[in-house]
């Protein structure tokens, strides 16, 4: 059942197919009298017609269902694509900030000297540790796995599960985007510290 007490299309189709079956059985159980052979032939034709109608109804329903699922999936995919573009930009920004931090760290290893005040470097390292903690707490992204599950469900014509998994993937991507924004903000703090301490 769906909201409002209305029957889902699959339930209606099941009832329709069941009705066809019952009609065919009732006709087949009629006691034939004179002209029985002709009646039997007519019954076979009728039963075949009912079966064909049922098959055509099911095929039409399946095609319409797939079309509806496609319409539901499209805005989800579009939103995920927009988020991925934002995430790519944040990754590039984080990479640039990280390079600055690594260069100072490498210089310290090679020369034993820091181009910034020790207190500044200590604070920058503390913030860098915070980034590591955030990544560990969030774990690995599950977006790829969820999208694979959605694809598998769609191939098995389990369209409800396919949409559900796509929505879960969208939420997971939103979570990853927020994580990258937080990390980017911390990297900016680190970069500002290092730039002002030189």
C-alpha positions as CSV (number, residue, x, y, z in Angstrom):
1,X,0.0,0.0,0.0
2,X,1.1,3.6,-0.6
3,X,0.2,6.8,1.2
4,X,-3.5,7.7,1.4
5,X,-4.6,4.0,1.4
6,X,-4.3,3.7,-2.4
7,X,-3.1,0.5,-3.8
8,X,0.4,0.4,-5.4
9,X,0.5,-0.3,-9.2
10,X,2.0,-3.7,-8.5
11,X,-0.9,-4.7,-6.3
12,X,-3.5,-3.6,-8.9
13,X,-1.7,-5.6,-11.6
14,X,-1.6,-8.7,-9.4
15,X,-5.4,-8.3,-8.8
16,X,-5.9,-7.9,-12.6
17,X,-3.9,-11.0,-13.4
18,X,-5.8,-12.9,-10.7
19,X,-9.1,-11.8,-12.2
20,X,-8.1,-13.1,-15.6
21,X,-7.2,-16.4,-14.1
22,X,-10.5,-16.7,-12.3
23,X,-12.5,-15.9,-15.4
24,X,-10.6,-18.5,-17.4
25,X,-11.2,-21.2,-14.7
26,X,-14.9,-20.4,-14.5
27,X,-15.3,-20.7,-18.2
28,X,-13.4,-23.9,-18.3
29,X,-15.6,-25.4,-15.7
30,X,-18.8,-24.8,-17.6
31,X,-20.7,-28.1,-18.3
32,X,-20.8,-28.4,-22.1
33,X,-23.9,-29.8,-23.9
34,X,-24.5,-30.0,-27.6
35,X,-21.8,-28.5,-29.7
36,X,-19.3,-29.1,-27.0
37,X,-16.3,-29.4,-29.4
38,X,-17.0,-26.0,-30.8
39,X,-17.4,-24.5,-27.4
40,X,-14.1,-26.0,-26.3
41,X,-12.3,-24.5,-29.3
42,X,-13.9,-21.2,-28.5
43,X,-12.8,-21.5,-24.9
44,X,-9.2,-22.2,-25.9
45,X,-9.2,-19.1,-28.0
46,X,-10.7,-17.0,-25.2
47,X,-8.2,-18.3,-22.7
48,X,-5.3,-17.5,-25.0
49,X,-6.7,-14.0,-25.6
50,X,-6.9,-13.4,-21.8
51,X,-3.4,-14.7,-21.3
52,X,-2.1,-12.4,-24.1
53,X,-3.9,-9.4,-22.6
54,X,-2.4,-10.2,-19.2
55,X,1.2,-10.4,-20.6
56,X,0.7,-7.1,-22.6
57,X,-0.6,-5.4,-19.5
58,X,2.4,-6.6,-17.5
59,X,4.9,-5.5,-20.2
60,X,3.3,-2.0,-20.4
61,X,3.3,-1.7,-16.6
62,X,7.0,-2.7,-16.4
63,X,8.0,-0.2,-19.2
64,X,6.0,2.6,-17.5
65,X,7.6,1.8,-14.1
66,X,11.1,1.9,-15.5
67,X,10.3,5.3,-17.1
68,X,9.0,6.7,-13.8
69,X,12.1,5.4,-11.9
70,X,14.3,7.1,-14.5
71,X,12.5,10.4,-13.9
72,X,13.0,10.0,-10.1
73,X,16.7,9.1,-10.5
74,X,17.7,12.0,-12.8
75,X,17.5,14.8,-10.3
76,X,19.5,12.7,-7.8
77,X,22.2,12.0,-10.3
78,X,22.3,15.7,-11.3
79,X,22.7,16.9,-7.7
80,X,25.4,14.3,-7.1
81,X,27.3,15.6,-10.2
82,X,27.1,19.2,-8.9
83,X,28.4,18.1,-5.5
84,X,31.3,16.1,-7.1
85,X,32.4,19.3,-9.0
86,X,32.4,21.2,-5.7
87,X,34.4,18.4,-4.1
88,X,37.0,18.5,-6.9
89,X,37.5,22.2,-6.4
90,X,37.9,21.7,-2.6
91,X,40.4,18.8,-3.2
92,X,42.5,21.0,-5.4
93,X,42.5,23.8,-2.8
94,X,43.4,21.4,0.0
95,X,46.3,20.1,-2.2
96,X,47.7,23.6,-2.6
97,X,47.6,24.3,1.1
98,X,49.1,20.9,1.9
99,X,52.1,21.6,-0.4
100,X,52.9,24.7,1.5
101,X,52.9,22.8,4.8
102,X,54.9,19.9,3.3
103,X,57.6,22.3,2.0
104,X,58.2,23.8,5.4
105,X,58.2,20.3,7.0
106,X,60.7,19.1,4.4
107,X,62.9,22.1,4.9
108,X,63.0,21.4,8.7
109,X,64.0,17.8,8.0
110,X,66.8,18.8,5.7
111,X,68.3,21.8,7.4
112,X,66.9,21.6,10.9
113,X,65.6,25.1,10.6
114,X,62.1,26.5,10.4
115,X,61.2,29.5,8.2
116,X,58.4,30.3,10.7
117,X,58.3,30.8,14.5
118,X,58.2,27.6,16.5
119,X,55.0,28.4,18.2
120,X,53.4,29.0,14.8
121,X,54.7,25.7,13.5
122,X,53.4,23.9,16.6
123,X,49.9,25.4,16.2
124,X,50.0,24.4,12.5
125,X,50.9,20.8,13.4
126,X,48.0,20.7,15.9
127,X,45.6,21.8,13.2
128,X,47.1,19.2,10.8
129,X,46.4,16.6,13.4
130,X,42.8,17.7,13.6
131,X,42.4,17.1,9.9
132,X,43.7,13.5,10.3
133,X,41.1,12.9,13.1
134,X,38.3,14.2,10.9
135,X,39.3,11.8,8.1
136,X,39.5,8.9,10.5
137,X,36.1,9.6,12.1
138,X,34.4,9.8,8.7
139,X,36.1,6.6,7.4
140,X,36.1,5.6,3.7
141,X,33.4,6.9,1.3
142,X,30.6,4.5,0.6
143,X,29.2,6.4,-2.4
144,X,30.8,4.1,-5.0
145,X,29.4,1.0,-3.2
146,X,25.9,2.4,-2.9
147,X,25.8,3.4,-6.5
148,X,26.9,-0.1,-7.5
149,X,24.1,-1.6,-5.3
150,X,21.6,0.8,-7.0
151,X,22.8,-0.3,-10.5
152,X,22.5,-4.0,-9.5
153,X,19.0,-3.5,-8.1
154,X,17.9,-1.7,-11.3
155,X,19.3,-4.6,-13.4
156,X,17.2,-7.0,-11.3
157,X,14.1,-4.7,-11.9
158,X,14.0,-3.9,-8.2
159,X,13.4,-0.2,-8.9
160,X,12.3,0.8,-5.4
161,X,15.6,-0.5,-4.0
162,X,17.5,1.2,-6.8
163,X,16.1,4.6,-5.9
164,X,16.6,4.0,-2.2
165,X,20.3,3.2,-2.7
166,X,20.7,6.2,-5.0
167,X,19.2,8.5,-2.2
168,X,21.6,6.9,0.3
169,X,24.5,7.6,-2.0
170,X,23.4,11.2,-2.3
171,X,23.3,11.6,1.5
172,X,26.7,10.0,1.7
173,X,28.1,12.4,-0.9
174,X,26.6,15.4,1.0
175,X,28.4,14.1,4.1
176,X,31.7,13.9,2.3
177,X,31.2,17.3,0.8
178,X,30.7,18.8,4.3
179,X,33.8,17.0,5.5
180,X,35.9,18.4,2.7
181,X,34.6,21.9,3.5
182,X,35.6,21.5,7.1
183,X,39.0,20.3,6.1
184,X,39.5,23.1,3.6
185,X,38.6,25.6,6.3
186,X,41.3,24.1,8.6
187,X,43.9,24.0,5.8
188,X,43.2,27.7,5.2
189,X,43.9,28.4,8.9
190,X,47.2,26.5,8.6
191,X,48.2,28.4,5.5
192,X,47.3,31.8,7.0
193,X,49.4,30.9,10.0
194,X,52.4,29.8,8.0
195,X,52.2,32.8,5.7
196,X,52.0,35.3,8.6
197,X,54.8,33.6,10.5
198,X,57.3,33.8,7.7
